Amino acid sequence: MSCAPLDGVLVVDLTRLLPGPLAARILRDLGARVVKIEEPEIGDPVRHAPPSRGGVGTLAAILLAGLESVALDLEREPAREVLVRLLERADVLLESFRPGRLGRFGLAPEVLAERFPRLVVCSVSGWGQAGPHAHRAGHDLTYQAVAGALAATGRMPNAPVADLVGAWSAAAAVLAALVERGRTGRGARIDAALLDAGGHAALTALAVEAERPREVGEPLPLTGAWPCYNLYRAGDGGRVAIAALEPRFWKRFCRAVGRRDLAGLQYERDPEAHRKVAAVFAERGAAAWGRLFAEHDLPAEAVLSLGQAAGHPQVRERGLVAATGAAGAPIGFPALFDGARPRAGGDVPAVGADTGRLLEELGLEEARLSRRARRRLGIGPRLGWRRLLARWSVAGGPRP
C-alpha cells in the first residue's frame, strides 16, 4: 500500500487554530494536497502562538508544514471568486466558521451542494451547526466541561481532548465520505462538533455511569479509584504508572515486591488501601521500579517527560518523533503503511506564499496583475500593523 493513499485529493482548508488545521494536517500526511486559505494580514492565528523558533510558532510548525498558503480577504468579491474557482477543482472543503458564516460569502450549505455536488464539506465547530449553544463562544475546556469529560477528576485536563479527538473524528468522517463518493459520485455535508468529540472521549466514564450516577470529582476505575491502576511517587521523587487491571498482573506485582498482603486491595476504593500501596512505591527510585517492572513483565512504567520520551528506545524505534532540532514537523503520522510511515514535515509557508502560483494554475487573469494591484482586490498577503503586532507579541510583548 502507498504511504500517500490520498494522492490526487485536493483539500481546501478554511480553518484556524487547532482542530481544523490538525484535521487538514492528518489528510496531508496521508498524501492529500492541502491549500490553506488565510486572512491576508495575519494569517491563521496559530502562527503567532508562543513559543516560537526561528520566527515560526512551534505549534504552527507541526500543523502547517508542507501545505500551500493562499491569502484571500473573503469579504471582497474578487477574493471570493478565486475561492469558487478553487472549489470547482477541490474534493474536500474544511471550514471552522461559526454556523451560518459561510452564507455571508455566498457559500451557504445549499449553494455548496448545488454548485459543487461532488464536494465533501466538513464543518468543524464547537457546539455543532444547530441547537441552543450553536452560536456560543467556546474552547476545548468548555466543550469538555459540558460533555462530561472533566467529571471524573474535576481538574484541568492534561490535553485539549475535545480539539484532538475532534480533529481525528473530522478526518475520519472525510475519509468515509470520500469512499462513499466513490460509489455514488456525490459529496456530503459533515457536521463535526467538538462537543461531540468531548463526549466520545468520555465513553469509558459513560459505561461506568450506567452503574449509578457519579458526582463531579468522583474518581472512576480508570481515573484513580483503584490502587491497581494509578500513578505513584517513587522514593526519589519520580513517578511511576501501574496498570495492573487483571488479577494475574496484580498478584504478580505483589509477589515481586514481597507483599502478598496487598493482593486483596486491587480494586479497593478505601483511602487507606491507596496509602498502603503508595508506601510500597516510596521504597525505591523510579529507575529501580522500571527495572523491576521489566524483569517481571508487568504493565507498569516510569513516567517520562517529553524530552525523556523522545529518547526512549521504543519511541526511537517507531520513529514517530523527530530528533530535536530536525527540520519540519517534529511528529509524524501515528501509523505505518506496509512498514513505512507517511511522510510528514516540510517548510511552513509564509502567509499567502502560494497565492500567485495558484492564480496561474487556475488560469485567472489576476495572475497577471502586480502584487499591489492584487492586494487592492483582497488577493495576496499584506504586511500590515496587525501582523507586526502579532509577531511582536510572540517575541515577548503584550498580547493584543
Residue pairs with C-beta under 8 A, 6 or more apart in sequence:
1 337
1 338
2 31
2 337
3 31
3 337
3 338
3 340
3 341
3 342
3 343
4 30
4 31
4 342
4 343
5 30
5 31
5 337
6 27
6 30
6 31
6 32
7 31
7 32
8 31
8 33
9 27
9 31
9 32
9 33
9 91
9 92
9 178
10 32
10 33
10 35
10 89
10 90
10 91
10 92
11 24
11 27
11 28
11 32
11 33
11 34
11 35
11 90
11 91
11 92
11 93
11 94
12 35
12 37
12 83
12 86
12 87
12 90
12 92
12 93
12 94
13 20
13 21
13 24
13 34
13 35
13 36
13 37
13 67
13 94
14 20
14 37
14 93
14 94
14 95
14 96
14 97
15 21
15 23
15 24
15 94
15 95
15 96
15 124
16 44
16 45
16 46
16 96
17 44
17 45
17 46
17 96
18 46
18 59
18 63
18 140
18 160
18 163
18 164
18 167
19 96
19 124
19 163
19 164
19 166
19 167
19 170
19 194
20 94
20 95
20 96
20 124
20 167
20 170
21 36
21 44
21 46
21 63
21 64
22 63
22 163
22 164
22 167
22 168
23 94
23 122
23 124
23 166
23 167
23 168
23 170
23 171
23 174
23 192
24 34
24 36
24 63
24 67
24 94
25 34
25 62
25 63
25 64
25 67
25 329
26 167
26 168
26 171
26 333
27 34
27 92
27 171
27 174
28 34
28 66
28 67
29 332
29 333
29 342
29 343
29 344
30 333
30 342
31 342
32 91
32 92
33 68
34 66
34 67
34 68
35 67
35 68
35 70
35 86
35 90
35 354
35 358
36 44
36 64
36 67
36 68
36 69
36 70
37 70
37 71
37 72
37 74
37 83
38 44
38 69
38 70
38 71
38 72
38 351
38 352
39 71
39 73
40 71
40 72
40 73
40 351
40 352
40 375
40 378
40 379
40 380
40 381
40 382
41 381
41 382
41 383
41 384
41 386
41 387
42 48
42 351
42 386
42 387
42 390
43 69
43 71
43 351
43 352
43 381
43 387
44 60
44 64
45 390
46 57
46 59
46 60
46 63
46 64
47 56
47 57
47 60
47 64
47 348
47 351
47 390
48 57
48 390
48 391
48 393
48 394
49 57
49 59
49 60
49 394
50 57
50 394
51 57
51 58
52 58
52 394
52 395
53 61
55 391
56 348
57 394
60 348
61 328
61 329
61 330
61 348
62 329
62 330
62 331
64 348
64 349
65 328
65 329
65 344
65 345
65 346
65 347
65 348
66 328
66 329
66 344
66 345
66 346
66 347
67 346
67 349
68 349
68 353
68 354
68 358
69 349
69 350
69 351
69 352
69 353
69 354
69 355
70 82
70 86
70 352
70 354
70 355
70 358
71 351
71 352
71 355
71 379
71 380
71 381
71 382
72 79
72 80
72 82
72 83
72 355
72 378
72 379
73 79
73 378
73 379
74 80
74 83
74 105
74 378
75 378
76 377
76 378
76 379
78 366
78 377
78 378
78 379
79 377
79 378
79 379
80 105
80 106
82 358
82 359
82 362
82 364
82 366
82 379
83 105
83 107
84 115
85 362
85 364
86 358
86 362
87 93
87 112
87 115
87 116
87 119
88 116
89 362
90 116
90 119
91 118
91 119
91 120
91 178
92 119
92 120
92 121
92 122
92 174
92 178
93 112
93 119
93 120
93 121
93 122
94 122
94 124
94 170
94 174
95 102
95 121
95 122
95 123
95 124
96 123
96 124
96 125
97 123
97 125
98 125
98 134
98 135
99 123
99 125
99 128
99 129
99 130
99 134
99 135
100 108
100 135
102 108
102 109
102 112
103 111
109 121
109 189
112 119
112 121
112 189
113 187
113 189
116 187
117 185
117 186
117 187
118 181
118 185
118 186
118 187
119 187
120 174
120 177
120 178
120 181
120 187
120 188
120 190
121 187
121 188
121 189
121 190
122 170
122 173
122 174
122 177
122 190
122 192
123 129
123 189
123 190
123 191
123 192
124 166
124 167
124 170
124 192
124 194
125 134
125 191
125 192
125 193
125 194
126 136
126 137
126 138
126 139
126 142
126 143
126 193
126 194
126 195
127 133
127 134
127 135
127 136
127 138
127 143
127 193
127 194
127 195
128 134
128 191
128 193
128 195
128 196
129 191
129 193
133 146
133 195
138 194
140 160
140 161
140 162
140 163
140 194
140 198
141 156
141 157
141 160
143 162
143 194
143 195
143 197
143 198
144 150
144 157
144 161
144 162
144 198
144 201
146 195
146 198
147 162
147 195
147 196
147 197
147 198
147 199
147 201
147 202
148 198
148 199
148 202
148 205
148 206
149 157
149 161
149 162
149 198
149 199
149 201
149 202
149 205
150 157
150 216
151 202
151 205
151 214
151 216
151 217
151 218
152 205
152 214
152 217
152 218
152 219
152 220
152 223
153 217
153 219
153 223
153 224
154 216
154 217
161 197
161 198
161 201
162 194
162 195
162 197
162 198
162 201
163 194
163 197
165 197
165 198
165 200
165 201
166 192
166 193
166 194
166 196
166 197
166 198
169 192
169 196
169 197
169 200
170 190
170 192
173 190
173 192
174 190
177 187
177 188
177 190
180 186
180 188
181 187
181 188
199 206
204 220
204 222
205 214
205 220
205 223
208 214
208 220
208 221
214 220
219 225
219 269
221 229
221 267
222 229
224 230
224 231
225 269
226 245
226 266
226 267
226 268
226 269
227 262
227 265
227 266
227 267
227 268
227 273
227 274
227 276
227 277
228 242
228 243
228 244
228 245
228 249
228 250
228 266
228 267
229 242
229 243
229 244
229 245
230 241
230 242
230 274
230 277
231 239
231 240
231 241
231 303
232 239
232 240
232 242
232 277
232 278
232 281
232 282
233 239
233 278
233 281
233 282
234 240
234 281
234 282
234 284
234 285
234 286
234 288
234 289
234 302
235 281
235 282
235 283
235 284
235 285
236 285
236 286
236 287
238 285
238 286
238 287
238 302
238 303
239 286
239 302
239 303
240 281
240 286
240 289
240 290
240 293
240 300
240 301
240 302
240 303
241 300
241 301
241 302
241 303
242 253
242 298
242 299
242 300
243 299
243 300
244 250
244 252
244 253
244 266
244 298
244 299
244 300
245 299
247 266
249 298
249 299
250 263
250 266
251 263
252 296
252 297
252 298
253 296
253 298
253 300
254 260
254 261
254 262
254 263
256 292
256 295
256 296
256 298
257 280
257 292
259 280
262 276
262 277
262 280
265 273
265 276
265 277
281 289
284 292
286 302
286 303
287 302
289 300
289 302
290 301
290 302
292 298
293 300
293 301
304 312
307 324
309 315
309 321
310 316
310 321
310 323
310 324
315 321
319 332
319 341
320 331
320 332
320 334
320 341
321 330
321 331
321 332
322 328
322 329
322 330
322 331
322 332
322 345
324 330
327 345
328 344
328 345
328 346
328 347
329 344
329 345
329 346
331 344
332 341
332 342
332 344
332 345
333 341
333 342
333 344
335 341
350 381
351 381
351 387
352 380
352 381
353 381
355 374
355 379
355 380
355 381
356 367
356 371
356 374
356 380
359 366
359 367
359 374
359 379
360 367
366 374
366 377
366 379
369 377
371 380
374 380
375 381
375 382
386 400
389 400
390 400
393 399
393 400
